[in-house]
Amino acid sequence: MALLTISELKKAAREHSPQEAVIQAQIEKLTRKEASNGKPFHEVQFRDGSESMILRAWSDTSAFESCDVMKCGDFVTIEGIFSHSASFGLDAKRWEMTPLPDEDIDILLEGSTERRKLLDECDRIIRDAVSSLADPRIRALCEQFLSQHGARFRRAAAARGNHHARRGGLLEHTSRMMASACALCEVYPELNRDLVIAGVLFHDTGKLWETCPPERGFGIVPELRGELLGHLSIGIELVNSIWRELPKEGWEELSPSTEDVRLHILHLVASHHGQLEFGSPVLPKTPEAALLHFVDNIDARMEMFFTAYQAMPEGHQAPLDWVRPLGVAPVPPLSNVEPTCKEEVPPPKEGELAL
């Protein structure tokens, strides 16, 4: 049987149901319940690096017995025949669950070869942007953050839902924003490029304590700091704490002033939600802050479209299910025109008129 991620399984079951497969995942929730007829069952929510799924283990199955000895946080292998229905989504009538060996847990947490390559590329994009910074104060701030919190930054999610809600999602989100923002700085050379790069890097760093899975886990476990303060407040605090640690020799000679640079970076973090009703304590008041807000919103919305399309069955042409944050039911995308090879025209012979 094919080893699939949960995301791959959901799509495969939509296209070819029933689908025989093996899944490796972590138990996120495990609840014992009773059906209306009094028959007991376990409802189990699994999560891997792609997304989550829920299966039910009835009392007359081996999976039910496995659930009696398993607990939340355990890593398991799930093997079965899965189906998809419009009413209940993904389901499996008969499935089995066994503990995942320790050596396979580390591989699962790191992700597939393709996933590791993707995150390595995201990391490279961000570090290349930081290394290009001209202002030594901003470069020192960004480098210190990556040095102190790089491992946590790599595994953090960008959200609990809606977009990039997975281990490593924040790194993906930030790198896409970084590439977009750097490109826009070429279009608008009036912008302070160093501030834009710092704003992209730090705008969601509070999520390292708000939506960050543990070292050995996929689930986004709420932390008290994140719950009480929120990621904007934590991001502001983080910038200030790192700034205080930095050596400041020669900074008094730089222009603009060091205090102005610090305040502008803090403004980028504080205003990046763009509107007061969306949690920003202040509206964007600089072009760099406005650009950061729009680039953040663009990448989040693109991800929601792409996620909807990834789950779309092959050849599907009708509008998809309603996506609440987008406010629409996405229409299947139109593919790009494939380039055609033009027939080569031989050069004109001597004395002939070139057309």
Rosetta blueprint (number, residue, H / E / L):
1 M L
2 A E
3 L E
4 L E
5 T L
6 I H
7 S H
8 E H
9 L H
10 K H
11 K H
12 A H
13 A H
14 R H
15 E H
16 H L
17 S L
18 P L
19 Q E
20 E E
21 A E
22 V E
23 I E
24 Q E
25 A E
26 Q E
27 I E
28 E E
29 K E
30 L E
31 T E
32 R E
33 K E
34 E E
35 A L
36 S L
37 N L
38 G L
39 K L
40 P E
41 F E
42 H E
43 E E
44 V E
45 Q E
46 F E
47 R E
48 D L
49 G L
50 S L
51 E L
52 S E
53 M E
54 I E
55 L E
56 R E
57 A E
58 W E
59 S L
60 D L
61 T L
62 S H
63 A H
64 F H
65 E H
66 S H
67 C H
68 D H
69 V H
70 M L
71 K L
72 C L
73 G L
74 D L
75 F E
76 V E
77 T E
78 I E
79 E E
80 G E
81 I E
82 F E
83 S E
84 H E
85 S E
86 A L
87 S L
88 F L
89 G E
90 L E
91 D E
92 A L
93 K L
94 R L
95 W E
96 E E
97 M E
98 T E
99 P E
100 L L
101 P L
102 D H
103 E H
104 D H
105 I H
106 D H
107 I H
108 L H
109 L H
110 E H
111 G L
112 S L
113 T H
114 E H
115 R H
116 R H
117 K H
118 L H
119 L H
120 D H
121 E H
122 C H
123 D H
124 R H
125 I H
126 I H
127 R H
128 D H
129 A H
130 V H
131 S H
132 S L
133 L L
134 A L
135 D L
136 P H
137 R H
138 I H
139 R H
140 A H
141 L H
142 C H
143 E H
144 Q H
145 F H
146 L H
147 S H
148 Q H
149 H H
150 G H
151 A H
152 R H
153 F H
154 R H
155 R H
156 A L
157 A L
158 A L
159 A L
160 R L
161 G L
162 N L
163 H L
164 H L
165 A L
166 R L
167 R L
168 G L
169 G H
170 L H
171 L H
172 E H
173 H H
174 T H
175 S H
176 R H
177 M H
178 M H
179 A H
180 S H
181 A H
182 C H
183 A H
184 L H
185 C H
186 E H
187 V H
188 Y L
189 P L
190 E L
191 L L
192 N L
193 R H
194 D H
195 L H
196 V H
197 I H
198 A H
199 G H
200 V H
201 L H
202 F H
203 H L
204 D L
205 T H
206 G H
207 K H
208 L H
209 W L
210 E L
211 T L
212 C L
213 P L
214 P L
215 E L
216 R L
217 G L
218 F L
219 G L
220 I L
221 V L
222 P L
223 E L
224 L H
225 R H
226 G H
227 E H
228 L H
229 L H
230 G H
231 H H
232 L H
233 S H
234 I H
235 G H
236 I H
237 E H
238 L H
239 V H
240 N H
241 S H
242 I H
243 W H
244 R H
245 E H
246 L L
247 P L
248 K L
249 E L
250 G L
251 W H
252 E H
253 E H
254 L L
255 S L
256 P L
257 S L
258 T H
259 E H
260 D H
261 V H
262 R H
263 L H
264 H H
265 I H
266 L H
267 H H
268 L H
269 V H
270 A H
271 S H
272 H L
273 H L
274 G L
275 Q L
276 L H
277 E H
278 F H
279 G L
280 S L
281 P L
282 V L
283 L L
284 P L
285 K L
286 T L
287 P H
288 E H
289 A H
290 A H
291 L H
292 L H
293 H H
294 F H
295 V H
296 D H
297 N H
298 I H
299 D H
300 A H
301 R H
302 M H
303 E H
304 M H
305 F H
306 F H
307 T H
308 A H
309 Y H
310 Q H
311 A L
312 M L
313 P L
314 E L
315 G L
316 H L
317 Q L
318 A L
319 P L
320 L L
321 D L
322 W L
323 V E
324 R L
325 P L
326 L L
327 G L
328 V E
329 A L
330 P L
331 V L
332 P L
333 P L
334 L L
335 S L
336 N L
337 V L
338 E L
339 P L
340 T L
341 C L
342 K L
343 E L
344 E L
345 V L
346 P L
347 P L
348 P L
349 K L
350 E L
351 G L
352 E L
353 L L
354 A L
355 L L
